[in-house]
Amino acid sequence: MSQETVAVVGAGVIGCSYAASFAAKGYRVRIFDVRDDYESIVRKMLRTQLSEIPSTDVDVAMERVSCLKTLEEAVKDADMVQENGPETVDFKQTMYTALEKFCDSETLFASSSSGITPEVIGAKMKSPERAMIGHPFNPPHVLPIVEVCAVPDAPDELVARLMDFYERAGRVAVRLKKPIDGFVTNRLQYVFQREAIHLVKEGVVDMEGLDKIVMASLGVRWACVGPFLAGQLGGGDGGMRGLLENIFARLDEPMGLQPLSTETLEMIEEQGGKSYPLNKSGEFAMVRDKRQLSVLEALEKNPLPKAD
Ligand SMILES: NC(=O)c1ccc[n+]([C@@H]2O[C@H](COP(=O)([O-])OP(=O)(O)OC[C@H]3O[C@@H](n4cnc5c(N)ncnc54)[C@H](O)[C@@H]3O)[C@@H](O)[C@H]2O)c1
């Protein structure tokens, strides 16, 4: 079990869930929030969340958690600070200058920010490259992703230390090569939701119908293989490029999209061929289908409650 200490600053929806995930993995967790009543609320919430994490002894994990009265006490000597405060530039900038003041030079800082870039968060720091992003997907004690990014000139060694921290903490850490508004998860989510809203607004389908379509098709598929591997397997001998050219290209005009350039299609063919060689499609497809059947079985075992 780890003897490292993680400070969780801001214990609302995300902070509390992140704290549960770190405590379950054996880290000492120090929490700080400005709400007067936060300790009792957080302790109750943590118990529930810890009980949802497989193979976790809730009482043992709870003993690793302390709730502090000041920011300084919580973050002093911590190995890593996960910041989960309000999503405003003012808050993040003020918090990061305080963290820099109270912490050792080796302490790692990561913000859960959903879209404020590291340049903006670190703008007032003496060492702005220390403001990194560790963006989770709600709730982080259940969903393992963390998108990691830093300013473009951050030392590789610093970002590598944060990646290593998250990997040891059991997360699926993906480093973004450069910061972008909304990061990857929120951009994908938003574009998908915008089209879903459009289809409902145009009267093509109602909300419940659209959700059913996703739960019985794309949601299952993407949980198992992701959109690029899905595309590579869906295009037969032509891979994803074939799928795009032969099937999807005819949707460009009705959906108001620019056709994909030859350069883009070549990039897809090249990267797709490296990550998912077409001569291995049969093997990939077999695992995709086993995974899809397991997800479908889990969905069937856990029906949604009725609305009335
Ligand atoms: N909710 C989501 O789905 C989600 C998903 C991913 C990332 N995020 C990001 O996580 C961060 C937190 O979001 P949330 O949804 O948990 O918000 P929240 O409002 O639930 O929690 C924020 C917490 O910060 C506390 N706080 C305010 N000022 C503080 C201070 N000076 N010091 C310490 N704590 C302070 C508040 O009391 C509150 O408990 C945001 O940056 C958000 O963009 C949210």
The ligand as an ORCA input file, in Angstrom:
! r2SCAN-3c Opt
* xyz 0 1
  N     -19.219     17.759    -12.042
  C     -18.655     17.190    -13.096
  O     -19.291     16.400    -13.832
  C     -17.200     17.442    -13.410
  C     -16.518     16.514    -14.217
  C     -15.144     16.702    -14.457
  C     -14.495     17.807    -13.932
  N     -15.197     18.716    -13.168
  C     -14.449     19.855    -12.605
  O     -14.175     19.589    -11.246
  C     -14.131     20.826    -10.508
  C     -15.129     20.740     -9.371
  O     -16.437     20.549     -9.889
  P     -17.614     19.956     -8.980
  O     -18.674     19.553     -9.934
  O     -17.073     18.984     -8.013
  O     -18.079     21.279     -8.207
  P     -18.780     21.382     -6.778
  O     -19.461     22.703     -6.754
  O     -19.592     20.174     -6.501
  O     -17.545     21.395     -5.761
  C     -16.683     22.471     -5.636
  C     -16.259     22.495     -4.175
  O     -15.212     23.460     -4.016
  C     -15.394     24.057     -2.734
  N     -14.637     25.302     -2.663
  C     -14.994     26.557     -3.056
  N     -14.006     27.438     -2.795
  C     -13.001     26.721     -2.217
  C     -11.726     27.061     -1.694
  N     -11.257     28.320     -1.731
  N     -10.961     26.091     -1.150
  C     -11.408     24.811     -1.101
  N     -12.619     24.421     -1.575
  C     -13.389     25.371     -2.125
  C     -16.896     24.235     -2.623
  O     -17.302     24.426     -1.270
  C     -17.391     22.898     -3.222
  O     -17.554     21.918     -2.230
  C     -14.437     21.928    -11.518
  O     -13.243     22.478    -11.986
  C     -15.166     21.175    -12.625
  O     -15.038     21.801    -13.881
  C     -16.518     18.545    -12.876
*
